[in-house]
Amino acid sequence: MILIADSGSTKTEWCLTSNGNIVGKCITKGINPFYQSSADILQNLKEEYTLNNAKPQKIYFYGAGCANEEKNNIVKKALVDFFDIDKVTIASDLTGAARSLCQNNEGIACILGTGSNSCLYDGENPSHNVSPLGFIIGDEGSGAVLGKKLIGDILKNQLPASVKELFFNKYNTNQAEILDNIYKKAFPNRYLAQYTKFLSENIHLREIEEIVLQAFNEFITRNLLQYSNVEELHIHFTGSIAFYFKPQLEKALKKHNLKLGTISQAPMEGLVDYHNSGN
């Protein structure tokens, strides 16, 4: 029995498989060792993990923030303690996305969700990665950055009054509360990413679509164009932002003469296929 986990900054999806069949799924809060200790992660599992009726023999955990051995060990310790097993493999969410999207084929794999990332994939592991750098100085095209751009344009009066009115009618908030959530509370990236719903609902407005297109163009120019053979390979995407803003993503890629591959809302289905095909 194999347990596969795909974790972003917002949520973790767990999928328990047996002989190639899915026997259970559950969702918990996002796990990120850059923001959480092993004790924090363990407490989160105790409160939210619900597949306690079956014990896995192996765990494959793909997570945001799992970027080096030190951070991976924070997650591994929590999983070993909670599940009482030692066959735990930790890898980055980017590795998970690449294996899900490309399986055993070469390609370029991208994540566009709360955060963003990309890599050149050799059919087994990422071979080249432009560091995403997080939403403050990077994460172009992500939900957090889209939210940041929207909020910045609203509070700096860069959008029409009608759009500002739409925003404040939808969200019962004000500048002081917004800034408090961004600068004083935990997980400001999650807070900002929630406002992508407003962008999606109003994407027919030119000013709103321009925010999204600009963010995707920055993702392409600051990340994808650094891969030497980017024009020769299909570029695959996973994540809610790529999924819900597919038309804008297609426009941005077409502008740069790049080939769009597959788009999935989440990596889990592809990861189940990958691990149940002998990998």
Backbone bond lengths (Angstrom), bond angles and torsions (degrees), N, CA, C in turn:
res aa  C-N    CA-C-N  psi(-1)  N-CA   C-N-CA  omega(-1)  CA-C   N-CA-C  phi
1 M - - - 1.453 - - 1.530 109.72 -
2 I 1.327 116.39 128.51 1.460 122.99 -175.88 1.522 109.97 -114.16
3 L 1.316 115.99 135.69 1.467 121.40 173.78 1.527 108.00 -110.71
4 I 1.323 115.55 124.12 1.465 121.75 179.08 1.522 107.85 -113.14
5 A 1.328 116.25 133.64 1.462 120.93 178.39 1.515 109.98 -125.32
6 D 1.322 115.85 135.04 1.457 122.09 174.08 1.519 107.05 -121.70
7 S 1.333 116.32 114.27 1.457 120.23 -172.37 1.513 112.04 -121.77
8 G 1.324 115.40 126.56 1.452 121.94 171.49 1.516 108.99 -109.48
9 S 1.319 116.63 -169.41 1.456 119.81 179.96 1.527 111.91 -72.40
10 T 1.331 117.11 -22.57 1.459 120.41 -175.13 1.520 113.01 -96.48
11 K 1.338 117.48 -44.07 1.461 119.97 -177.19 1.519 110.84 -147.93
12 T 1.342 115.24 161.71 1.461 122.92 173.79 1.516 108.47 -120.26
13 E 1.323 116.33 126.64 1.465 121.09 176.31 1.517 108.34 -102.08
14 W 1.342 116.23 127.64 1.462 123.03 180.00 1.522 109.04 -112.30
15 C 1.336 116.29 134.39 1.464 120.76 179.96 1.519 109.13 -134.44
16 L 1.322 116.41 120.04 1.461 122.89 -179.76 1.518 108.68 -98.98
17 T 1.347 116.85 125.15 1.458 120.99 -178.27 1.528 110.98 -122.98
18 S 1.321 115.22 148.95 1.462 121.68 177.58 1.520 108.26 -140.00
19 N 1.328 116.15 120.90 1.468 122.06 -179.69 1.530 111.91 53.15
20 G 1.322 115.69 39.10 1.456 120.41 177.69 1.508 115.37 85.07
21 N 1.326 117.69 -2.64 1.459 121.32 -178.94 1.523 110.70 -108.23
22 I 1.310 116.21 141.26 1.463 121.40 177.15 1.526 108.57 -79.03
23 V 1.332 116.43 123.72 1.466 120.49 -177.77 1.520 112.55 -113.68
24 G 1.332 117.44 -5.05 1.456 119.17 177.91 1.513 111.93 -176.43
25 K 1.339 115.15 147.17 1.458 121.80 176.92 1.518 109.43 -139.54
26 C 1.332 115.56 149.08 1.461 119.37 170.92 1.525 109.46 -156.07
27 I 1.323 115.52 163.90 1.460 122.94 -179.58 1.517 109.04 -121.70
28 T 1.331 116.38 134.37 1.463 121.06 171.55 1.529 108.09 -127.64
29 K 1.296 116.80 176.22 1.456 120.97 176.90 1.525 110.26 -63.27
30 G 1.316 115.51 159.26 1.447 120.68 178.34 1.516 112.33 -61.99
31 I 1.324 115.42 146.60 1.465 122.22 178.53 1.526 107.83 -117.66
32 N 1.318 116.56 124.17 1.460 121.02 179.69 1.521 109.22 -143.39
33 P 1.337 118.35 111.69 1.465 121.48 -175.79 1.529 114.39 -67.80
34 F 1.329 117.57 -8.60 1.461 119.74 173.89 1.525 110.86 -75.53
35 Y 1.344 115.93 -22.94 1.459 120.51 -177.67 1.524 113.14 -115.35
36 Q 1.341 117.63 -14.88 1.457 120.87 -173.17 1.527 111.16 -127.79
37 S 1.318 115.67 146.98 1.461 121.83 173.84 1.526 109.14 -88.47
38 S 1.332 116.09 172.14 1.469 120.12 175.21 1.513 110.62 -59.60
39 A 1.327 117.05 -38.75 1.467 121.26 179.78 1.523 110.79 -64.91
40 D 1.332 117.11 -40.07 1.473 120.57 178.08 1.526 110.40 -62.39
41 I 1.328 116.32 -45.21 1.466 120.86 -178.54 1.521 110.38 -65.17
42 L 1.323 116.53 -42.02 1.460 120.93 179.77 1.529 110.63 -61.92
43 Q 1.318 116.72 -42.43 1.462 120.46 178.85 1.518 111.11 -64.31
44 N 1.311 116.17 -39.86 1.459 121.61 177.07 1.530 110.71 -59.49
45 L 1.326 117.09 -44.79 1.468 121.20 179.26 1.523 111.48 -63.86
46 K 1.322 116.49 -42.09 1.466 120.39 179.87 1.521 111.29 -61.43
47 E 1.315 116.39 -34.38 1.467 120.54 -177.03 1.524 113.63 -83.83
48 E 1.351 117.70 -29.45 1.463 118.88 -167.24 1.526 116.19 -124.03
49 Y 1.326 118.90 -22.18 1.471 119.91 -178.27 1.526 109.50 -72.88
50 T 1.328 117.12 129.26 1.470 120.77 -171.89 1.526 114.86 -117.26
51 L 1.334 118.73 -2.57 1.476 119.80 -177.36 1.527 110.43 -90.00
52 N 1.309 116.09 53.73 1.466 121.32 -173.97 1.526 113.78 -85.68
53 N 1.343 117.04 -0.58 1.460 119.93 -177.66 1.526 112.73 -83.37
54 A 1.339 117.18 -7.53 1.470 120.45 -179.20 1.526 108.99 -144.32
55 K 1.316 116.04 138.11 1.457 120.95 -179.52 1.524 110.23 -102.17
56 P 1.340 117.90 124.42 1.468 120.05 179.36 1.520 111.70 -73.99
57 Q 1.338 115.56 154.28 1.463 120.89 174.62 1.532 111.00 -92.87
58 K 1.339 116.66 -26.51 1.454 122.35 177.87 1.519 109.28 -138.10
59 I 1.323 115.32 148.14 1.461 120.87 175.83 1.518 109.21 -127.78
60 Y 1.330 115.84 130.06 1.460 122.20 171.84 1.522 106.74 -114.90
61 F 1.329 115.70 111.82 1.469 121.01 -177.07 1.521 109.33 -112.34
62 Y 1.338 115.30 121.16 1.459 121.55 176.88 1.523 107.85 -113.13
63 G 1.336 116.79 120.69 1.447 117.03 -172.42 1.511 116.09 -143.18
64 A 1.340 115.12 150.43 1.459 121.88 170.77 1.522 108.45 -63.14
65 G 1.307 116.85 137.94 1.462 120.39 179.77 1.510 114.17 86.10
66 C 1.323 117.81 -6.76 1.475 121.29 178.93 1.530 107.75 -86.58
67 A 1.332 114.87 71.65 1.451 120.82 -169.00 1.519 114.32 -106.55
68 N 1.334 117.39 -11.81 1.461 120.53 -179.72 1.523 108.77 -157.44
69 E 1.328 116.11 172.22 1.463 120.42 -173.91 1.523 112.04 -61.83
70 E 1.326 116.83 -38.57 1.464 119.75 -179.31 1.520 111.20 -61.25
71 K 1.319 116.64 -47.99 1.466 120.36 -179.00 1.533 110.60 -70.00
72 N 1.335 116.90 -38.81 1.463 120.22 179.11 1.525 111.35 -60.57
73 N 1.322 116.35 -37.62 1.464 120.21 -178.57 1.527 112.54 -68.28
74 I 1.319 117.06 -26.72 1.469 120.26 175.64 1.527 109.45 -62.99
75 V 1.325 115.48 -45.76 1.466 120.17 179.01 1.524 110.70 -69.91
76 K 1.324 116.33 -43.80 1.467 120.79 -176.99 1.526 111.34 -59.47
77 K 1.320 117.25 -42.41 1.470 120.41 -179.69 1.523 110.67 -59.88
78 A 1.321 116.65 -43.65 1.463 120.23 179.91 1.532 111.29 -63.85
79 L 1.323 116.72 -42.37 1.467 120.57 -178.91 1.526 111.63 -68.61
80 V 1.323 116.72 -42.43 1.472 120.46 178.09 1.521 110.02 -61.58
81 D 1.318 117.40 -43.47 1.466 121.17 179.63 1.526 111.89 -65.47
82 F 1.328 116.33 -41.96 1.469 119.54 -175.20 1.521 111.80 -74.28
83 F 1.339 117.40 -44.15 1.462 120.93 -174.66 1.527 112.99 -93.66
84 D 1.315 116.97 -12.18 1.470 122.88 178.65 1.533 111.07 57.94
85 I 1.336 116.18 45.51 1.463 121.52 174.05 1.531 107.78 -137.28
86 D 1.334 116.18 161.69 1.464 118.90 -178.67 1.527 113.49 -112.96
87 K 1.334 117.86 -6.36 1.464 120.62 178.78 1.524 109.83 -88.02
88 V 1.336 114.55 76.73 1.456 121.97 -177.15 1.526 108.81 -123.69
89 T 1.321 116.47 121.58 1.459 122.32 178.12 1.524 109.03 -110.23
90 I 1.326 115.68 125.50 1.460 121.04 -179.57 1.517 109.19 -111.88
91 A 1.315 117.57 131.68 1.462 121.96 176.53 1.526 108.59 -144.27
92 S 1.299 115.65 167.20 1.459 120.05 -178.05 1.520 111.76 -70.05
93 D 1.326 115.86 157.26 1.457 119.99 174.29 1.522 110.72 -62.78
94 L 1.328 116.66 -26.69 1.460 120.23 178.44 1.527 110.97 -68.39
95 T 1.340 116.90 -41.89 1.465 120.29 175.14 1.523 110.00 -60.19
96 G 1.330 116.56 -42.30 1.455 120.75 177.90 1.512 112.11 -61.89
97 A 1.319 116.70 -44.28 1.462 120.66 179.20 1.518 110.94 -62.32
98 A 1.340 116.57 -43.26 1.467 120.28 -178.53 1.525 111.55 -64.76
99 R 1.323 116.78 -43.71 1.465 119.76 179.08 1.524 111.29 -66.50
100 S 1.314 116.37 -36.40 1.464 120.83 178.40 1.523 111.29 -66.57
101 L 1.326 116.62 -46.40 1.462 121.43 -173.87 1.521 113.09 -79.43
102 C 1.326 116.59 -40.97 1.467 120.96 -172.43 1.520 113.66 -102.76
103 Q 1.342 117.00 -15.86 1.460 122.07 -174.70 1.542 108.78 55.92
104 N 1.319 118.71 -116.08 1.466 121.09 -179.15 1.530 112.81 -107.10
105 N 1.336 115.78 22.07 1.461 120.63 -177.74 1.525 111.13 -108.94
106 E 1.318 116.35 149.81 1.462 120.88 176.72 1.524 109.87 -69.99
107 G 1.311 116.96 146.18 1.453 120.98 178.00 1.510 111.10 176.64
108 I 1.317 115.39 -174.59 1.463 121.69 174.22 1.517 107.31 -113.27
109 A 1.320 115.90 126.70 1.463 121.88 -177.62 1.518 109.49 -115.63
110 C 1.316 115.93 138.08 1.466 121.34 -177.13 1.525 110.78 -133.01
111 I 1.317 114.65 148.25 1.458 122.59 171.81 1.522 107.83 -113.76
112 L 1.318 116.31 126.18 1.457 121.35 171.17 1.521 107.65 -129.39
113 G 1.315 115.77 90.38 1.457 122.04 178.37 1.515 108.44 -132.42
114 T 1.328 117.51 -134.59 1.460 120.30 173.92 1.526 109.48 -57.86
115 G 1.349 116.71 -41.00 1.460 122.87 172.16 1.512 109.29 -113.30
116 S 1.330 116.53 -178.01 1.463 119.72 177.27 1.518 109.61 -137.18
117 N 1.324 115.47 157.35 1.457 121.48 178.73 1.525 108.13 -166.78
118 S 1.331 116.69 168.02 1.459 120.92 179.38 1.512 109.04 -159.18
119 C 1.318 115.81 160.74 1.465 119.45 175.86 1.515 110.60 -160.78
120 L 1.314 114.05 158.28 1.456 122.16 165.56 1.516 105.90 -90.23
121 Y 1.327 117.20 128.29 1.465 123.16 -172.33 1.521 109.24 -114.94
122 D 1.339 115.94 131.48 1.465 120.39 -175.19 1.521 114.33 -94.22
123 G 1.324 117.26 6.14 1.459 121.31 -178.39 1.510 112.93 105.76
124 E 1.336 116.62 -7.75 1.463 121.33 177.19 1.525 111.66 -140.58
125 N 1.338 115.77 -42.68 1.464 120.94 -178.36 1.525 110.51 -143.67
126 P 1.332 117.75 158.86 1.467 119.92 172.29 1.523 109.86 -61.19
127 S 1.335 116.87 133.17 1.465 121.08 179.83 1.520 112.53 -106.36
128 H 1.321 117.19 -18.34 1.462 121.88 177.63 1.525 108.07 -152.71
129 N 1.306 116.17 131.69 1.460 121.38 -177.65 1.522 109.76 -137.00
130 V 1.323 115.73 127.72 1.459 120.94 170.25 1.523 106.39 -87.36
131 S 1.310 117.55 117.46 1.460 121.34 -173.61 1.522 111.71 -57.58
132 P 1.335 117.73 130.73 1.472 120.25 -178.58 1.528 113.06 -71.02
133 L 1.327 118.29 -31.12 1.471 125.50 173.90 1.530 115.59 72.73
134 G 1.338 118.49 1.41 1.458 119.47 177.97 1.517 113.12 83.45
135 F 1.324 116.17 165.27 1.466 119.76 -168.00 1.521 114.34 -73.90
136 I 1.339 118.63 -15.19 1.461 119.39 -179.37 1.524 110.90 -75.97
137 I 1.338 117.65 -42.96 1.463 119.99 -179.21 1.529 112.85 -120.36
138 G 1.310 118.27 3.80 1.459 121.24 179.88 1.517 111.20 -152.10
139 D 1.344 116.13 -135.54 1.473 122.65 -179.85 1.530 112.62 54.33
140 E 1.326 116.28 36.80 1.459 120.08 -179.86 1.528 110.51 -55.24
141 G 1.324 116.07 140.52 1.458 121.40 177.45 1.508 114.97 80.22
142 S 1.314 118.08 -3.08 1.467 121.31 -177.60 1.524 111.79 -79.99
143 G 1.337 115.54 168.06 1.452 120.40 175.85 1.515 112.23 -62.39
144 A 1.334 116.25 -39.36 1.464 120.07 179.54 1.524 111.33 -63.12
145 V 1.329 116.81 -42.44 1.464 120.48 -179.20 1.528 111.04 -72.73
146 L 1.323 117.63 -38.08 1.465 119.86 175.01 1.524 110.41 -60.24
147 G 1.339 116.02 -43.72 1.456 119.85 177.35 1.515 111.63 -63.79
148 K 1.329 116.20 -40.39 1.464 121.06 178.95 1.526 110.88 -62.44
149 K 1.319 116.48 -43.83 1.461 120.14 179.31 1.529 111.16 -64.07
150 L 1.329 116.09 -43.05 1.468 120.17 179.72 1.522 110.89 -62.59
151 I 1.331 117.22 -50.92 1.457 121.03 -178.51 1.524 111.07 -61.94
152 G 1.339 116.20 -42.62 1.452 119.94 178.52 1.519 112.24 -60.26
153 D 1.341 116.49 -43.66 1.459 120.32 -179.48 1.524 111.71 -67.85
154 I 1.320 117.25 -34.65 1.460 120.38 178.73 1.528 110.97 -69.57
155 L 1.315 116.08 -49.31 1.465 119.49 -176.11 1.531 112.45 -74.34
156 K 1.330 118.08 -20.44 1.465 122.35 177.43 1.536 111.63 -96.91
157 N 1.349 116.55 8.44 1.473 122.13 176.85 1.532 112.81 59.54
158 Q 1.347 115.19 40.88 1.455 120.01 178.68 1.527 112.63 -97.29
159 L 1.329 116.70 -2.26 1.458 121.81 178.36 1.520 109.43 -116.70
160 P 1.333 117.57 155.88 1.465 120.21 179.99 1.535 111.91 -58.10
161 A 1.315 115.57 151.78 1.468 120.88 179.94 1.523 111.47 -56.99
162 S 1.330 115.95 -32.94 1.469 119.38 -179.37 1.527 111.55 -65.56
163 V 1.340 116.59 -35.75 1.459 120.60 178.56 1.530 110.07 -71.36
164 K 1.331 116.44 -41.46 1.465 120.43 176.62 1.531 110.52 -59.99
165 E 1.311 115.87 -41.20 1.465 120.02 179.39 1.530 110.77 -64.21
166 L 1.336 116.41 -42.29 1.458 120.35 176.45 1.526 111.04 -57.64
167 F 1.335 115.46 -44.26 1.462 121.01 -178.09 1.527 111.65 -62.63
168 F 1.311 116.75 -51.69 1.465 119.48 -175.25 1.529 112.56 -73.91
169 N 1.326 117.04 -20.99 1.463 119.86 172.54 1.526 110.91 -72.71
170 K 1.340 115.46 -33.42 1.469 119.33 179.98 1.519 111.42 -78.05
171 Y 1.330 116.63 -42.04 1.464 121.38 -177.26 1.526 109.44 -111.26
172 N 1.283 116.25 116.56 1.465 121.31 179.36 1.523 109.24 -77.83
173 T 1.333 115.60 78.11 1.455 121.11 -174.50 1.520 109.63 -143.87
174 N 1.317 116.69 -178.88 1.461 121.84 178.30 1.527 108.55 -151.38
175 Q 1.324 116.31 174.67 1.454 120.08 -175.43 1.525 112.05 -60.28
176 A 1.308 117.40 -43.19 1.467 120.52 -177.95 1.521 111.29 -61.25
177 E 1.333 117.10 -42.51 1.461 121.14 -179.63 1.529 110.57 -68.06
178 I 1.321 116.65 -40.24 1.462 120.69 178.73 1.526 110.75 -60.84
179 L 1.325 116.52 -48.94 1.463 120.67 -178.86 1.525 111.55 -65.20
180 D 1.310 116.94 -34.81 1.461 120.68 177.43 1.524 110.77 -62.82
181 N 1.342 116.47 -42.49 1.467 120.85 179.01 1.519 112.16 -67.50
182 I 1.311 117.11 -33.69 1.461 120.52 -177.87 1.522 111.94 -78.45
183 Y 1.333 117.13 -42.84 1.463 120.02 -169.59 1.525 115.12 -103.31
184 K 1.328 117.50 -13.26 1.458 118.33 -174.98 1.525 114.49 -121.17
185 K 1.316 117.57 -19.76 1.459 120.20 -175.18 1.527 111.02 -105.55
186 A 1.326 114.91 163.92 1.468 120.73 -178.56 1.524 111.36 -71.09
187 F 1.336 115.62 153.63 1.461 124.16 175.18 1.541 113.60 53.05
188 P 1.324 117.89 57.13 1.471 119.95 176.25 1.522 112.72 -61.28
189 N 1.341 117.06 -25.64 1.467 119.41 178.12 1.525 111.04 -64.14
190 R 1.332 116.63 -40.39 1.472 119.86 176.69 1.527 110.58 -65.02
191 Y 1.309 115.27 -41.80 1.469 119.94 -179.21 1.533 110.22 -59.93
192 L 1.323 116.74 -47.98 1.460 120.54 -178.56 1.525 111.84 -65.97
193 A 1.332 116.84 -38.60 1.464 121.04 -176.74 1.522 113.01 -64.29
194 Q 1.325 116.98 -24.56 1.473 118.73 -179.54 1.530 112.21 -62.53
195 Y 1.333 116.32 -24.42 1.462 119.66 -176.58 1.525 112.98 -79.28
196 T 1.333 117.95 -1.56 1.462 119.18 174.26 1.530 111.00 -66.24
197 K 1.322 116.70 -21.06 1.474 119.49 175.97 1.520 110.23 -62.53
198 F 1.326 116.56 -38.98 1.469 120.58 177.63 1.526 110.38 -64.15
199 L 1.339 116.20 -41.36 1.463 119.91 177.72 1.527 110.81 -61.87
200 S 1.327 116.66 -43.75 1.461 121.00 -179.09 1.530 111.71 -63.89
201 E 1.330 115.54 -41.88 1.469 119.94 -178.42 1.529 112.79 -69.49
202 N 1.322 116.65 -22.52 1.465 120.46 -176.10 1.530 112.59 -121.00
203 I 1.327 116.33 25.12 1.459 121.43 -175.84 1.527 111.62 -65.27
204 H 1.338 116.99 -17.31 1.470 120.36 177.63 1.522 112.47 -70.65
205 L 1.344 117.14 -15.92 1.460 120.58 177.87 1.530 109.50 -81.68
206 R 1.308 116.63 132.38 1.465 121.01 -175.34 1.526 112.37 -56.20
207 E 1.321 116.92 -43.02 1.460 120.55 -176.94 1.528 111.71 -65.81
208 I 1.320 116.13 -34.21 1.465 120.91 179.78 1.524 110.60 -73.38
209 E 1.328 116.26 -45.33 1.465 118.71 178.66 1.524 110.50 -61.91
210 E 1.327 117.55 -33.89 1.463 120.71 -179.01 1.522 111.29 -64.89
211 I 1.335 117.49 -34.90 1.465 120.77 176.24 1.520 110.20 -60.48
212 V 1.334 116.18 -44.95 1.462 121.56 -178.30 1.525 110.51 -68.44
213 L 1.328 117.56 -45.64 1.463 120.84 -179.52 1.527 111.14 -62.93
214 Q 1.312 116.91 -40.07 1.462 120.57 178.43 1.531 110.95 -62.61
215 A 1.328 116.22 -42.67 1.464 120.19 179.82 1.524 111.22 -64.93
216 F 1.328 117.60 -41.67 1.464 120.85 178.70 1.532 110.90 -67.87
217 N 1.327 117.14 -38.15 1.460 120.34 177.52 1.526 110.46 -62.21
218 E 1.324 117.27 -39.62 1.465 121.15 177.25 1.524 110.93 -66.19
219 F 1.333 117.24 -37.56 1.464 120.22 176.77 1.521 110.48 -61.01
220 I 1.320 115.81 -42.49 1.469 120.44 -178.85 1.524 110.88 -67.87
221 T 1.331 117.56 -50.91 1.457 120.32 -173.48 1.526 112.84 -71.59
222 R 1.324 117.79 -34.06 1.462 120.86 -175.92 1.532 112.68 -91.60
223 N 1.334 116.76 -9.60 1.460 120.29 -178.62 1.523 112.38 -128.47
224 L 1.322 116.93 -68.24 1.464 120.06 -170.76 1.517 113.53 -62.52
225 L 1.312 118.08 -38.59 1.461 119.83 -176.13 1.521 112.98 -70.94
226 Q 1.323 117.03 -4.89 1.464 119.87 175.15 1.539 112.39 -83.27
227 Y 1.337 116.69 -11.86 1.463 119.73 176.52 1.532 108.51 -83.79
228 S 1.315 117.00 123.95 1.461 122.07 -168.90 1.529 113.87 -60.11
229 N 1.328 117.68 -34.62 1.465 120.06 -177.50 1.531 112.21 -109.32
230 V 1.322 117.06 31.93 1.461 121.18 -174.07 1.530 112.39 -61.28
231 E 1.330 118.47 -32.33 1.463 120.17 -177.61 1.526 112.48 -76.45
232 E 1.327 117.21 -13.77 1.466 120.86 -176.80 1.525 112.79 -93.72
233 L 1.320 117.38 -19.73 1.458 121.61 -173.71 1.525 111.77 -108.49
234 H 1.329 115.86 154.11 1.460 119.88 171.27 1.533 109.12 -76.09
235 I 1.319 114.71 143.02 1.461 121.02 -178.15 1.524 107.70 -109.05
236 H 1.333 116.37 119.24 1.449 122.97 -174.68 1.531 110.04 -106.79
237 F 1.320 115.66 148.92 1.460 120.73 -176.47 1.521 111.55 -132.82
238 T 1.319 115.21 145.40 1.449 121.07 168.57 1.521 108.53 -135.84
239 G 1.325 116.22 152.16 1.456 121.00 179.56 1.525 111.93 124.70
240 S 1.309 115.55 155.73 1.461 121.22 -174.81 1.521 112.86 -63.59
241 I 1.322 118.36 -35.82 1.463 120.45 -178.94 1.522 110.45 -67.28
242 A 1.325 117.40 -46.72 1.461 120.69 177.23 1.528 110.82 -60.52
243 F 1.325 116.12 -39.94 1.464 121.35 -175.67 1.528 111.68 -68.56
244 Y 1.329 117.48 -47.34 1.463 120.92 -174.37 1.526 113.69 -83.93
245 F 1.330 117.00 -18.26 1.454 119.98 178.04 1.525 110.97 -114.96
246 K 1.313 115.97 36.75 1.470 121.60 -177.57 1.528 112.56 -56.75
247 P 1.336 120.58 -45.49 1.474 119.50 -179.29 1.524 112.67 -59.30
248 Q 1.322 116.78 -39.21 1.467 120.04 179.77 1.538 110.78 -71.68
249 L 1.315 116.10 -35.58 1.463 120.36 177.02 1.521 110.26 -64.61
250 E 1.316 116.88 -42.55 1.469 121.30 177.57 1.527 111.04 -60.83
251 K 1.334 116.54 -42.06 1.471 120.61 178.42 1.524 111.25 -60.85
252 A 1.333 115.75 -45.76 1.461 120.29 -177.15 1.523 111.35 -64.78
253 L 1.331 117.50 -42.03 1.463 120.83 179.41 1.531 111.17 -67.38
254 K 1.328 116.03 -40.55 1.462 120.46 -179.73 1.524 110.40 -61.62
255 K 1.333 116.58 -37.18 1.466 121.16 179.08 1.524 111.45 -58.40
256 H 1.335 116.30 -31.81 1.464 121.34 -178.64 1.537 112.84 -102.35
257 N 1.338 116.51 10.90 1.470 122.37 178.62 1.529 112.08 58.00
258 L 1.328 115.96 42.38 1.454 121.38 179.57 1.526 110.23 -106.71
259 K 1.332 115.89 153.19 1.465 121.98 -175.28 1.522 111.47 -94.61
260 L 1.317 117.30 119.98 1.448 122.01 176.01 1.518 110.34 -81.17
261 G 1.333 115.93 129.91 1.460 121.17 175.78 1.521 109.77 -97.17
262 T 1.306 117.13 -129.75 1.464 121.25 -179.23 1.527 110.74 -90.64
263 I 1.320 115.09 154.37 1.465 122.46 174.42 1.520 107.70 -127.22
264 S 1.318 116.93 125.41 1.462 120.98 175.91 1.521 108.99 -122.27
265 Q 1.319 115.37 151.00 1.463 119.13 179.51 1.523 111.60 -72.43
266 A 1.329 115.44 -33.02 1.467 120.87 -179.20 1.528 108.63 -151.23
267 P 1.334 117.75 155.64 1.472 120.61 -175.06 1.523 115.82 -80.30
268 M 1.334 118.46 -12.64 1.459 119.86 -165.77 1.526 113.83 -58.21
269 E 1.301 118.48 -46.03 1.468 120.08 -177.31 1.531 110.92 -57.56
270 G 1.330 115.91 -43.54 1.459 119.85 178.88 1.519 112.57 -67.99
271 L 1.336 117.13 -34.81 1.462 120.26 178.52 1.522 111.80 -67.58
272 V 1.314 116.05 -37.60 1.476 119.28 176.22 1.521 109.81 -61.88
273 D 1.327 116.69 -43.96 1.471 120.48 177.74 1.522 110.77 -61.42
274 Y 1.327 115.95 -42.84 1.473 120.95 -177.72 1.531 111.41 -62.07
275 H 1.308 117.10 -48.18 1.458 120.08 -175.16 1.525 113.13 -79.35
276 N 1.301 116.75 -18.67 1.460 119.09 177.48 1.525 112.20 -95.83
277 S 1.331 116.59 9.47 1.468 119.79 175.75 1.517 110.95 -112.43
278 G 1.334 115.45 22.79 1.453 119.98 174.11 1.509 115.63 98.27
279 N 1.323 117.82 -1.56 1.471 120.61 179.20 1.517 112.20 -84.78
